[in-house]
């Protein structure tokens, strides 16, 4: 489902890693059981898989970019913008609007707990650091393509819009259910994130899109071998909830030992240390 496209902002953040994992980030006994079950189910060593999804870049062949890159992650709290929820209410589906709002809130609460990074009012954070969720009204887009893009996609001041606009129009053209686009600093810190989700999806599809795009938007890529995190070799085959190992990867990424711009060699060393 998710596709990642990056654009460089001029802001540079310096992030320093610590010398080792704190006791708080060390795996619990339950973590170790889940890791063992993951490895038995997938036949993939957990440390190899974590390194893969933190460094492999999805759709790298399509955009003619390296398929393995450095880590990207957020460094600070961000402004949250949600737009398009009124689309559900217009069609007598206010219960769906409530469902969607609850899904967003629940996922961001979990992510905040694991990353110690939370949504804030836009006025309280750097104006370049935000998470923008748009539920796309395709009828409105068709009725006034240029107007819809100007109002709903071109929200950054002073940023180049051409590439992002083209990606959004391809999202519509290809009929994707959901997609995300990110703006990164020169040191690979995640700044702006746009998440686009079609408003005509079923509740199950909306839930899966919200789960996946919010999760991916904090720096865990699907990797070029998978089209979706729901295709990952996990132990949870019969549910659209994210299993424990998914959230464990996010917790590992947001420990002090992993920093934006970190290469795969350092990542593998830190993961091996984590699993000792």
C-alpha positions in Angstrom: 0.0 0.0 0.0 2.6 2.5 1.1 5.0 4.3 -1.2 7.8 6.6 0.0 9.2 9.5 -1.9 11.7 11.8 -0.3 12.5 15.5 -0.8 15.3 17.4 1.0 14.6 20.4 3.2 17.4 22.8 4.0 17.1 22.3 7.8 19.8 20.1 9.3 19.4 18.4 12.6 22.4 16.8 14.5 21.5 13.7 16.4 24.0 11.8 18.5 23.7 8.1 19.5 24.5 6.8 23.0 27.1 4.1 23.6 24.7 1.3 24.3 21.2 0.2 25.0 19.6 1.2 28.3 18.0 -1.5 30.4 14.6 0.0 29.4 15.1 -0.9 25.7 16.5 -4.3 26.4 14.1 -7.1 25.2 11.7 -8.4 27.8 11.0 -12.1 28.2 7.8 -11.7 26.1 9.8 -9.8 23.4 12.2 -12.8 23.2 9.3 -15.2 22.9 7.8 -13.2 20.1 11.2 -12.9 18.3 11.7 -16.7 18.5 8.2 -17.3 17.1 8.8 -14.7 14.3 12.1 -16.5 13.4 10.5 -19.9 13.4 7.5 -18.7 11.3 9.5 -16.6 8.8 12.8 -18.5 8.7 14.5 -15.1 8.8 16.8 -14.0 11.6 15.1 -11.1 13.5 18.2 -8.9 13.4 18.5 -9.4 9.6 14.8 -8.5 9.1 15.0 -5.4 11.3 18.0 -4.1 9.4 16.2 -4.8 6.1 13.1 -2.8 7.0 15.0 0.1 8.4 17.3 0.4 5.4 15.7 -1.0 2.3 13.7 1.5 0.3 10.4 0.5 -1.3 9.9 1.2 -5.0 13.5 2.2 -5.3 13.6 0.7 -8.8 10.7 2.8 -9.9 12.3 6.1 -8.8 15.8 5.1 -9.9 17.2 5.5 -6.4 19.4 3.3 -4.2 17.5 0.4 -2.8 19.5 0.6 0.5 19.8 3.9 2.4 20.4 5.3 5.8 17.9 5.4 8.6 15.2 8.0 8.7 13.2 8.9 11.9 11.6 11.8 13.6 13.6 13.8 16.1 10.9 15.8 17.9 7.2 16.3 18.5 5.2 17.3 15.4 2.1 19.2 14.4 -0.9 17.0 13.5 -3.3 18.0 10.7 -6.3 15.8 9.7 -8.4 16.9 6.8 -11.3 15.3 4.9 -13.2 13.7 7.9 -16.2 15.8 6.9 -16.4 13.8 3.7 -17.8 10.8 5.7 -20.4 13.0 7.4 -21.7 14.4 4.1 -23.0 10.9 3.2 -24.7 10.1 6.4 -21.7 8.2 7.7 -20.9 10.0 10.9 -20.2 6.7 12.6 -17.5 6.1 10.1 -16.0 9.5 10.8 -15.9 8.5 14.5 -14.4 5.1 13.7 -11.6 6.8 11.6 -10.8 9.4 14.3 -10.6 6.7 16.9 -8.2 4.6 14.8 -5.9 7.6 14.3 -5.9 8.5 18.0 -5.3 4.9 19.0 -2.3 4.4 16.7 -0.7 7.7 17.5 -1.1 7.0 21.3 0.8 3.6 20.8 3.4 5.3 18.6 3.9 8.1 21.2 4.4 5.5 23.9 7.1 3.7 21.9 8.9 6.6 20.4 8.4 9.4 23.1 7.3 11.6 20.2 3.8 13.1 20.2 1.4 15.1 18.1 1.1 18.8 19.1 -0.7 21.9 17.9 1.0 23.4 14.9 1.7 26.6 16.8 3.8 24.6 19.4 6.3 23.0 17.0 8.6 23.8 14.1 6.4 24.7 11.2 8.4 22.3 9.0 7.6 19.3 11.2 4.1 18.0 10.7 2.0 14.9 10.0 -0.8 15.6 7.5 -3.5 13.0 7.0 -5.9 13.7 4.1 -9.0 11.6 3.4 -9.2 12.1 -0.4 -12.6 13.1 -1.9 -12.1 11.8 -5.4 -15.3 13.4 -6.7 -14.1 16.8 -5.6 -10.7 16.1 -7.2 -12.3 15.2 -10.6 -14.6 18.3 -10.4 -11.7 20.7 -9.9 -8.3 19.0 -10.2 -6.2 22.2 -9.9 -8.3 23.7 -7.2 -8.3 20.5 -5.1 -4.5 20.1 -5.3 -3.9 23.8 -4.5 -6.2 23.5 -1.4 -5.3 20.1 -0.1 -1.8 19.1 -1.4 0.2 22.4 -1.7 0.2 23.1 2.1 3.9 23.8 2.7 5.1 27.4 2.3 8.2 27.8 0.1 8.5 24.1 -0.7 8.8 22.7 -4.2 5.4 21.3 -5.1 5.9 19.8 -8.5 7.2 16.4 -7.5 4.7 15.9 -4.7 1.8 17.0 -6.9 2.8 14.5 -9.6 3.0 11.7 -7.0 -0.4 12.6 -5.7 -1.9 12.6 -9.2 -0.3 9.2 -9.8 -1.9 8.0 -6.6 -5.3 8.9 -8.0 -4.6 7.6 -11.5 -3.3 4.2 -10.3 -6.3 3.7 -7.9 -4.1 3.1 -4.8 -6.1 2.9 -1.5 -3.5 4.8 0.5 0.0 6.2 0.2 2.5 8.4 2.0 5.1 11.0 1.0 7.8 12.4 3.2 10.1 15.4 3.4 13.4 14.8 5.0 16.2 17.0 6.3 19.7 16.7 4.8 20.5 14.5 7.8 17.5 12.2 7.0 15.3 13.4 9.9 11.7 13.1 9.0 10.0 16.5 8.8 6.8 16.7 6.7 4.7 13.7 6.1 1.6 13.5 3.9 -0.7 10.5 4.2 -3.4 10.2 1.5 -6.3 7.8 2.1 -9.3 7.3 -0.2 -12.5 8.2 1.6 -14.6 5.6 -0.2 -12.9 2.6 1.5 -14.6 0.0 3.8 -14.0 0.2 7.5 -11.5 -2.7 7.3 -9.6 -1.0 4.5 -9.5 2.3 6.3 -8.2 0.6 9.5 -5.5 -1.2 7.6 -4.5 2.0 5.7 -4.4 4.0 8.9 -2.4 1.3 10.7 0.1 0.9 7.9 0.7 4.5 6.8 1.0 5.9 10.4 3.5 3.1 11.2 5.5 3.5 8.1 5.6 7.3 8.4 7.8 7.0 11.5 10.7 5.4 9.6 10.0 1.7 9.1 9.9 1.0 5.4 8.2 -2.0 3.8 11.4 -3.0 2.0 11.5 -3.6 -1.7 10.6 -7.3 -1.3 7.1 -6.4 0.1 4.3 -4.2 -1.1 2.9 -3.8 2.3 3.6 -4.5 6.0 0.7 -6.9 5.8 2.9 -9.0 3.5 5.7 -9.2 6.1 6.4 -12.8 7.3 4.7 -12.3 10.7 3.0 -14.8 13.1 -0.3 -12.9 12.7 -1.8 -14.2 9.5 -5.5 -13.9 10.2 -5.9 -10.4 11.5 -5.3 -6.8 10.3 -3.9 -5.7 13.7 -0.2 -5.2 13.8 1.6 -7.9 15.9 4.0 -7.3 18.7 7.1 -7.7 16.6 6.0 -4.7 14.4 5.8 -2.4 17.4 9.0 -3.9 18.8 10.9 -2.8 15.7 9.6 0.8 16.1 10.6 0.8 19.8 14.1 -0.4 18.8 14.4 2.3 16.1 13.5 5.1 18.6 16.1 4.0 21.1 19.0 6.4 21.5 21.3 4.0 19.7 19.7 4.6 16.3 20.0 7.9 14.6 18.8 9.5 11.4 21.5 9.0 8.7 22.9 5.9 10.3 24.2 3.3 7.9 23.3 -0.4 7.9 26.7 -1.6 9.3 26.1 0.4 12.5 22.5 -0.8 12.7 23.5 -4.4 12.5 26.0 -4.0 15.3 23.4 -2.3 17.6 20.8 -4.9 16.9 23.2 -7.7 17.7 24.0 -5.9 21.0 20.3 -5.5 21.7 19.7 -9.3 21.3 22.6 -10.3 23.5 
